[in-house]
Amino acid sequence: MYFITNALVKTNPTKLCLVDHNYQWIINTRTVIEDVSEDAISFHTTEYSFVPFDEFHKYIDLDDPIDVIALAIAVQPPR
């Protein structure tokens, strides 16, 4: 079993597709793949630090990560 972080998921280009899958994983130099034994796995809940939009200015110069919930008003087709 593996933990995989920083992989990208994109739609499969239909012209170059050799398999019948809609999506592909892009693994690059930022991707971390860790081998994990099943005994060591502990599923934990994700902790969020949501920040209201009107408080973003407080975090401009900080290295602390923040979580944002966003809503897409319009979505364009992929290029």
TALINVEN-V690361 format. One record per pair of residues at least 24 apart in sequence whose ideal C-beta (glycine too) atoms are under 7 Angstrom apart, sorted by the first residue. I is the first residue (numbers start at 0). GAP is how many residues later the second one is. Records with the same first field share a line. If there is no record, write none. Layout:
I=GAP ; GAP
//
This chain:
0=35 ; 37 ; 40
1=31 ; 32 ; 33 ; 34
2=31 ; 33
3=27 ; 29
4=27
5=24 ; 25 ; 26
6=24
10=67
//
